[in-house]
Each structure stands twice: as C-alpha cells, then as structure tokens.
Amino acid sequence: MLKFKFLCFLWLAGNSVCSLFAQIVDYNPPALLAPYTATAPEIASQAAALIDAETGTALYVKNPDDVISPASLTKLMTMHMVMNEVAAGRASLDEMVPIGRESWAQSQPPRSSLMFLAPGQIVTLREIMLGMAVSSGNDAAVAAALHLAPTVGDFAAMMTLEARRMGLRKTRFVEPSGVSEENATTAAEFTAFCREYLRLHPESLAEYHSVPEFAYPRAANVPEAFRDNPYTFVQPNRNALLKTFPGVDGLKTGYIDEAGYNIALTAEREGTRFIAVILGAPARPGGDRVRDEDGARLLSWAFSRFKTVRPLIPPIEPARLWKGKANSVGLKPAGAVDFTAPADRAASLWLSTEITDPLIAPLPDGFPVGHLVISDGQGELYRVALLTAEASERGNIFKRLWHSILLLFRKR
C-alpha cells in the first residue's frame, strides 16, 4: 500500500494539470508603495522577506536569494505533502501510522526536537501532524515520511519534486525534518511557498499552527500496561509570537547550528494578512529572541504602513464596437482586483475605464482592450487590464462599409 501511494504521487506530480503557483513573488514593489517600503526597519537576521498574503505584493526583502538551510521550516513542506494526500483521498488524518524503529524518538540525531514516539505506540496521522507543527518533532516528520513513501530518501525526493512543480528553483530537501544542513531554500522562495501553503490549506492555522500546546503520549497512545502512567510530555508551541504579537496565528520556527534561527510567520488584522520569512538569526544564545524581535519589528511596520484593499466591482459597461455583428462588447478584468495600498489611503474609491479606441471586430474572447483604473482622492491606486468577455464576429459588408465611413469622419 505504501509503495502504491508513492508511485501514485510520482505519476501525479509528473502529469499534474494543477497550475503551478504561477510566478515567484515579484520583489519590486509598485511605484505607489516605494515611499512607504523605504521606511522599513533594520533587522539583524541574514535574510528575510515580507509580502501581502492576498496579493503577493512584496513589501520588504533582505538578501532574498541567499541559500540557507530552512531547518525545521522543512516540516511545513512535509505537512503540505501529507495534506495533499489527505485532500486527494489517499490518506486520512484518522488512520493509524506505524511507528517503526527509524521513527522512534531514540533513533533521532542528538539535540533533536521530539514528539516522543516510541515502540508499541498507537498514533493517528492527525497526531503526527500536531507533533510536527507544535512540538516540531523530528520523529514525527520521519513517521509521516515513511507512512507515505518506501524510504525517507524517497519522500525527500517527492518534496523536492513538489518544490520544482511550484516553481521553486533553489529549494531542495534531503530529509523531511530539517535536521540536515543540506536542505536548502531562500527567503524569497519560502515566502512564496508559505503563500501557496495557506491558499491550499487555510485550515492548517487553526488546526495545527496556532495550537498553543501538545500533550503526547496520552493513555490511548501507549500499550495497556502503561496507560496508568503514559509519561505524557506537554510541549508548548515553539512560536513565541503566538502569545506576544496580536494577530499572529502561524506558522513555524526552526533552528540548526549551520543555519541559525529561522521563522515563517503569518498574522492577520482587520482583513489584512502578511507573511514573513526570516532566515539566519544568529546561532548563539539569544538568537531565538533576535529572530522573534525581527519578526515582530517587520510585522508591526507592515501593519502600520499597508493594507489589503478588496474593492467591490460593479458590472462594467460594454465598450463600443465597430464593424461587428453587435454594436458593443462585454468587458471583464484580466485578474484579481484586490491590491495592496498605503494604510493611509483608499478610504473612498472610484473606478474608471480606459478603453482602446476604436475597437474593431473581429475580436477574440479575452483580448486586451484597456484598463480598469481604481483611484482615491489623491490619485490612481491600482489598475488592471480589461479583456473582452466574449468573441465578437464581423458584421456584414454593408455594416462594415458604413462604419468605415463613420470612422473616417470621426477622425477629422
């Protein structure tokens, strides 16, 4: 069964019709935001990136392409792989996960963070996910990997393949827990990954990443002889900003000596959500505080300067069409109209259209014909391309001749 799941995944990954999450984030902010992004604070960590989760607009970067080991941020990709399997119906969060020798706590490298898996335990996939998200258990990551692939190496290959499918060119994995310095990512790529992770798995914040503590093993997890005293360990969530920064509800921390202290953060206030990835805070005592301070500093700055705007777009008036069967053509925005604006603007909005003139049939569906412009009292805030909403055929020869005459006089 495990081998079947593995082969099935490889086939799907090689033949998937799912769209890649398009482009990696563009780290050149719009000109409108440049005066605001220039006020960004200094941070001590080696690399970082911060984006608007809704729009993907980059608001802060520092060494975004430096290749750094993600450490336990790796477990987010491991969890993503598990949740994909669950969504596809090939796994269930309530199914039991075999705990082989390779996934025992005592089999993990020295100084590992642990869920404390042990021989003879009965554990569900849901508990394994909590063990990764809250306790950051390396043993939990190994158990998840071996549940879905024949070997840890095979699962790591699947993780890297998924990173490539997503368009992440520098991110790679050699194991699923983050203990190896050979795992690699960049602040730019991991921020883009986190955005897609939240788009695909929004429930993960409440179910895993904002859970304050995890107790394991409980009586139900151990053989009957140990149920009176299962030696339960209660571990707090390692993301300290869940308690100290209003709005933070995820995602994950990480540390190994070779990388320093890392954190992937997300926070939401009043309809605006930001994602920040901070890599390479100093690998010394107090480095975790530096990481958390950098994260809090960037999020505080972002909430004070920017907001996500989701304008309500009324039906767009059809545009005048010349030489066509119809005299007008419907219009539609080319993409999402949500955008990132300065926090002190966009209190009231109005919309206008800029249409190419004249529009002459025939025109295909989805043909660019102008822009929808969104403005406030201080000027233009955002614009999105307008496309034809349907194909437009040419009119008969008499109508085309008549419109040619009208256009000739119209130009004079």
C-alpha positions in Angstrom: 0.0 0.0 0.0 2.8 2.4 0.9 4.6 1.7 -2.4 1.3 2.3 -4.3 0.9 5.7 -2.7 4.5 6.6 -3.6 4.2 5.6 -7.2 0.8 7.2 -7.5 2.3 10.5 -6.2 5.1 10.4 -8.7 2.7 9.8 -11.5 0.5 12.7 -10.5 3.5 15.0 -9.9 4.8 14.2 -13.4 1.4 14.6 -15.1 -0.4 17.1 -12.9 -2.7 19.6 -14.6 -2.8 21.7 -11.5 -1.4 25.1 -12.2 1.9 25.9 -10.6 1.5 28.7 -8.2 2.4 30.8 -11.2 5.2 33.2 -10.6 7.5 33.5 -7.7 6.7 36.8 -6.0 7.9 39.9 -7.8 10.2 41.6 -5.3 9.9 45.0 -6.9 7.0 46.8 -5.2 4.7 49.1 -7.2 5.9 52.7 -7.5 2.9 53.8 -5.4 4.3 51.9 -2.4 8.0 52.8 -2.8 8.0 55.8 -0.4 6.4 53.5 2.2 8.7 50.5 1.7 11.7 52.8 2.0 10.8 53.2 5.7 11.4 49.6 6.5 13.2 48.8 9.8 16.7 47.3 10.1 16.8 43.7 11.2 19.7 41.6 12.4 18.9 38.3 10.6 20.7 37.3 7.5 17.8 37.2 5.1 14.1 38.0 5.1 11.0 38.7 3.0 7.6 40.0 3.8 4.5 40.0 1.5 0.8 40.7 1.5 -0.6 37.2 1.6 -3.7 38.2 -0.5 -2.0 40.0 -3.4 1.5 38.6 -3.2 2.9 42.1 -3.2 6.4 42.2 -1.8 6.9 44.9 0.9 10.3 44.0 2.4 13.3 42.0 1.3 16.8 41.5 2.7 19.1 39.1 0.8 16.1 37.3 -0.5 18.1 34.9 -2.7 20.7 33.8 -0.2 20.6 30.0 0.0 20.1 28.9 3.7 19.0 25.7 5.3 15.4 26.0 6.4 15.9 23.8 9.5 12.5 22.8 10.9 10.7 25.1 8.5 11.2 21.9 6.3 8.3 20.4 8.3 5.9 22.8 6.5 6.7 21.1 3.2 6.3 17.7 4.9 2.9 18.7 6.3 1.9 20.1 2.9 2.7 16.7 1.3 0.5 15.0 3.9 -2.4 17.4 3.4 -2.2 16.9 -0.3 -2.5 13.1 0.2 -5.5 13.7 2.5 -7.2 16.1 0.1 -6.7 13.5 -2.7 -8.3 10.8 -0.7 -5.2 8.7 -0.5 -4.8 9.2 3.2 -6.9 10.0 6.3 -6.0 12.1 9.3 -7.7 9.4 11.4 -5.7 6.5 10.1 -3.1 4.8 12.2 0.6 5.4 11.5 3.0 2.6 12.0 5.9 3.6 14.3 9.0 1.7 13.1 12.4 1.8 14.6 13.5 4.7 12.2 10.8 7.0 13.6 11.4 6.3 17.3 12.5 9.3 19.3 15.6 7.4 20.4 16.6 7.0 16.8 16.8 10.7 16.0 20.0 12.7 16.0 21.3 14.3 19.2 19.6 17.5 20.3 16.5 16.8 18.2 13.2 18.3 19.0 10.8 15.4 19.6 7.2 14.3 19.7 8.5 11.3 21.7 7.4 8.4 19.5 8.3 5.0 21.0 7.8 1.3 20.3 4.3 -0.1 20.6 2.5 3.3 20.5 -0.8 3.8 18.6 -0.8 7.1 16.9 -3.0 8.8 14.2 -1.8 10.8 11.3 -3.6 13.8 12.9 -1.4 13.4 16.0 1.7 13.1 13.8 0.8 16.4 12.2 0.4 18.1 15.6 3.7 16.6 16.6 5.3 18.3 13.7 3.5 21.7 13.9 3.6 22.2 17.7 6.4 20.1 19.1 8.5 20.3 15.9 9.2 16.6 16.4 11.8 15.2 14.0 10.5 11.7 14.9 7.0 12.8 13.7 8.4 14.0 10.4 10.2 10.7 9.8 7.0 8.8 10.7 5.0 10.9 8.2 7.6 10.3 5.5 7.6 6.5 6.0 3.9 6.4 6.0 3.7 7.9 2.5 6.9 6.6 0.9 9.1 3.5 1.0 12.1 5.4 2.5 12.9 8.8 3.9 15.1 9.4 0.9 12.2 8.7 -1.4 9.9 11.1 0.5 12.6 13.8 0.3 12.8 13.3 -3.4 9.0 13.8 -3.5 9.4 17.0 -1.5 12.0 18.4 -3.9 9.8 17.4 -6.9 6.9 19.3 -5.4 9.1 22.3 -4.9 10.1 22.2 -8.6 6.4 21.9 -9.5 5.7 25.0 -7.6 8.4 26.9 -9.4 11.0 26.9 -6.5 14.3 26.5 -8.2 16.7 26.7 -5.3 14.7 24.9 -2.6 15.6 21.3 -2.1 15.3 18.6 0.6 17.3 15.6 1.6 15.1 14.6 4.6 11.7 15.7 6.0 12.5 17.0 9.4 15.0 19.8 8.8 17.9 18.4 10.8 20.2 18.3 7.8 22.1 21.4 6.7 21.8 20.0 3.1 18.2 21.1 2.9 18.1 24.5 1.3 15.8 27.4 0.5 15.8 31.2 0.2 13.7 33.8 1.9 12.1 34.7 -1.5 11.2 31.1 -2.3 10.0 30.1 1.1 7.7 33.1 1.4 6.2 32.2 -1.9 5.8 28.6 -0.7 4.1 29.8 2.5 1.6 31.9 0.5 0.6 28.8 -1.6 0.5 26.7 1.5 -2.0 29.0 3.1 -4.0 29.2 0.0 -4.3 25.4 -0.2 -4.5 24.7 3.5 -6.2 27.7 5.2 -7.5 25.3 7.9 -3.9 24.5 9.0 -3.6 27.7 11.0 -6.4 26.8 13.4 -5.9 23.0 13.3 -2.1 23.0 13.7 0.0 26.1 13.7 -1.9 28.2 16.3 -2.4 25.3 18.7 -0.8 26.5 22.0 0.5 23.2 23.2 0.5 19.5 22.5 0.5 16.6 25.0 1.9 13.3 24.0 1.7 10.4 24.6 -1.7 10.1 26.2 -3.1 6.9 27.7 -4.7 6.0 24.4 -1.4 6.1 22.6 0.5 3.5 24.7 0.2 -0.2 25.4 -2.3 -1.2 28.0 0.3 -1.9 30.6 1.4 1.8 30.6 -1.9 3.5 30.5 -2.0 4.4 34.2 1.2 6.4 33.7 1.9 7.1 30.0 4.7 9.6 30.7 2.9 12.4 28.9 5.0 15.3 27.8 3.2 18.7 27.4 5.1 20.9 25.0 4.3 24.5 24.2 4.2 25.7 20.6 7.7 26.9 19.7 6.4 30.0 18.0 6.6 32.5 20.9 4.9 35.3 18.8 1.6 33.4 19.0 1.4 34.8 22.6 3.1 38.1 22.3 2.1 39.6 18.9 -1.6 40.2 18.3 -2.7 38.7 15.1 0.0 36.0 14.7 -1.6 32.6 14.1 1.3 30.6 12.5 3.5 29.2 11.1 6.7 27.6 12.2 10.1 28.0 13.8 13.4 26.3 13.1 17.0 26.0 14.2 20.2 24.2 13.4 23.7 25.3 14.1 24.5 25.7 10.4 21.6 28.0 9.6 20.9 29.8 12.8 17.3 30.6 13.9 14.6 30.7 11.3 10.9 31.5 11.4 8.0 31.6 9.0 5.3 34.0 10.3 1.8 35.0 9.3 -0.5 37.5 11.1 -3.9 38.9 10.3 -5.6 42.2 11.4 -8.7 43.8 10.1 -8.7 41.8 6.9 -5.1 42.3 6.0 -2.7 39.3 6.3 1.1 39.4 5.9 3.6 36.5 5.6 7.1 37.0 6.7 10.1 34.6 6.5 13.2 35.3 8.5 16.3 33.2 8.0 19.7 33.1 9.7 19.2 34.9 13.0 22.5 34.5 15.0 23.3 30.9 16.0 24.2 31.8 19.6 22.4 32.1 22.9 19.6 34.7 22.5 19.4 34.1 18.7 15.8 33.0 19.1 15.0 36.3 20.7 16.7 38.1 17.8 14.6 36.1 15.3 11.4 36.9 17.2 12.3 40.6 17.6 13.0 40.8 13.8 9.7 39.2 13.1 7.7 41.4 15.4 9.5 44.5 14.1 8.7 43.7 10.4 5.0 42.8 11.1 4.5 46.0 13.3 5.9 48.1 10.5 3.8 46.4 7.8 0.6 46.8 9.7 1.3 50.4 10.3 2.1 51.2 6.6 -0.1 48.9 4.4 -3.5 47.3 4.0 -5.2 44.9 1.6 -8.0 46.6 -0.4 -10.8 44.5 -1.9 -12.9 46.8 -4.0 -16.4 45.9 -5.0 -16.5 46.0 -8.8 -19.9 46.7 -10.3 -20.8 45.3 -13.8 -18.5 47.1 -16.3 -20.3 48.9 -19.1 -19.8 47.3 -22.5 -17.5 49.1 -24.9 -18.5 50.5 -28.3 -17.7 48.0 -31.1 -17.2 48.9 -34.7 -17.8 46.8 -37.8 -19.2 43.9 -35.7 -22.4 42.0 -35.7 -23.1 43.6 -32.3 -22.5 47.2 -31.6 -20.8 46.6 -28.2 -18.7 44.0 -26.5 -18.7 43.0 -22.8 -15.6 43.5 -20.7 -14.0 41.7 -17.8 -10.9 42.3 -15.6 -7.9 40.3 -16.5 -7.3 39.2 -13.0 -8.0 39.9 -9.3 -8.8 43.5 -8.4 -7.5 43.2 -4.9 -4.4 45.2 -4.2 -2.1 46.4 -1.5 -2.4 50.1 -0.7 -0.8 52.5 1.8 -2.6 52.3 5.1 -3.5 56.0 5.0 -5.2 55.8 1.6 -8.1 54.2 -0.1 -10.7 55.4 2.4 -13.1 56.0 -0.6 -12.6 54.7 -4.1 -13.9 55.3 -7.5 -13.5 53.4 -10.7 -12.9 54.5 -14.3 -12.1 52.7 -17.6 -9.6 53.5 -20.2 -10.6 51.7 -23.5 -8.7 51.4 -26.7 -10.5 53.5 -29.4 -11.7 52.4 -31.8 -12.4 48.7 -31.1 -12.9 47.0 -34.4 -14.3 43.5 -35.0 -13.5 40.7 -35.1 -12.1 40.3 -31.6 -11.4 37.1 -29.7 -12.6 36.3 -26.2 -10.0 37.6 -23.7 -8.5 40.2 -26.0 -6.9 43.2 -24.1 -8.8 46.4 -24.8 -7.8 48.8 -22.0 -7.7 49.2 -18.2 -9.9 49.4 -15.2 -8.4 52.2 -13.0 -9.0 52.4 -9.3 -8.4 55.8 -7.6 -9.0 57.7 -4.4 -8.9 61.4 -3.6 -5.1 61.5 -4.0 -5.0 59.8 -7.4 -4.6 56.5 -9.1 -4.0 53.5 -6.7 -4.2 50.5 -9.0 -5.0 49.4 -12.5 -5.8 46.0 -14.0 -6.1 45.1 -17.7 -9.6 44.8 -19.2 -10.3 42.0 -21.6 -13.2 41.2 -23.9 -15.7 39.0 -22.2 -16.7 37.2 -25.4 -15.7 36.8 -29.0 -17.0 39.4 -31.5 -17.7 38.5 -35.1 -17.5 40.8 -38.1 -20.7 42.4 -39.3 -21.9 42.1 -42.9 -20.3 44.1 -45.7 -22.8 46.9 -45.6 -22.3 47.5 -41.9 -18.5 47.4 -42.3 -18.7 49.9 -45.1 -21.0 52.2 -43.1 -18.8 52.1 -40.0 -15.7 52.7 -42.2 -17.3 56.0 -43.4 -18.3 56.9 -39.8 -14.8 56.3 -38.6 -13.4 58.3 -41.4 -15.4 61.4 -40.5 -14.9 60.7 -36.8 -11.1 61.1 -37.2 -11.5 64.6 -38.8 
